[in-house]
């Protein structure tokens, strides 16, 4: 489960000595320094760290929302310079377009060239996958937080991205809804085999979902520890192996 | 009659209040006007009676042209005025909307435009009138210029405020879903900014009518403002009062039409 190109295949996503600084009150503050990793196709990476360690910046760089000051991001050996549908992003907060219905939000990214019948077909298939078949005509504001994040996932999945980037996508949900979203994400990822990078502050979420975990240290964000989570799936949150990983991550977060 | 019905419950009472309250002050003012005229409290040379104003309106709107002074002028005047408002407001939208959106999104554009525009905004419209007369002469062009100038600022400011407060995740989400810059403007930026844009357009249309009358007071042959001015020259206060009412009514109808017309946009209906 760990390492890159283990079977001789080219990595899907490569991050090379990435660095980024922001101006704060006239001074440049380094948010990230010398971050490197490579992910094989279908691998799931969890990024953990205290707040202010640059987790979101890392995700924004991979998404192409920001340009790195140092290093580079490669996807299938091509340099990432701007956002694109092959790297779908699920944001931390609700970023659905409030003037569009659920179905219109999901169909938003579909190329205009296709016929409307074909578009409807794709939208309803994806809505079924995330369990929102009956909600296509609702406006986002009528939905619960968990349902909104399902729509956010659906509008990205409809473009069939090879990489899925998620910035604490379930942080605002209650524990039960979050567990349901974990199940949904795992089953979708196992069918569609996207490469996933998700940011979280919850060690349990990281161990539950990730093949690999990156723990970042703050100010500037650097890789403090990298763990390969080689637990079989489905993962039991109370198994000894699971608890061992959780403890290791807690210890890593607490150190320094 | 009303009291037993009203005492039956809160809900009908509340509904009656909802229906009656908006008309309470206009009806009261009208009643006062009636009484003040009937008792001679208000002499007709200051404010003619409602009946007299209504009669003048009837002549102005429906009587055949030439049968009396001002008879049948309404359609021609209203048409001329609406044409000037449409021209000036249209110009203001064409300039104010794109410039406002740009200045709301790009700091460089805002820095470039803000000093000049806020300086110009501080100049009252009437101060432009002499210059406009020199530049454009009396007539259509001067009025359109004044209307466009006045309507520009609220439209520009509304668009800029709307563009500035767009959730920063929306453009990112659009770009991530594969949209180019041009499509982002029309499918994300404009809809997200729409509530402020609509407010700016409505304020703009409101001042458009104010400056319409200002422009028409300068000696043009037709238009509602010209009718008021002509009426003053011949001492017909009833026609002046009628003109004020007609401008108020037409302005309100145009505002309703604007709001209704904008409902073709999903973002107007749903935000």
Interface residues (C-beta under 8 A of the other chain):
Chain A: X63 X65 X82 X83 X84 X85 X87 X88 X89 X91 X93 X95 X97 X98 X99 X100 X108 X109 X111 X139 X155 X156 X159
Chain B: X167 X169 X170 X172 X173 X174 X175 X176 X177 X178 X179 X187 X188 X191 X192 X194 X266 X267 X270 X271
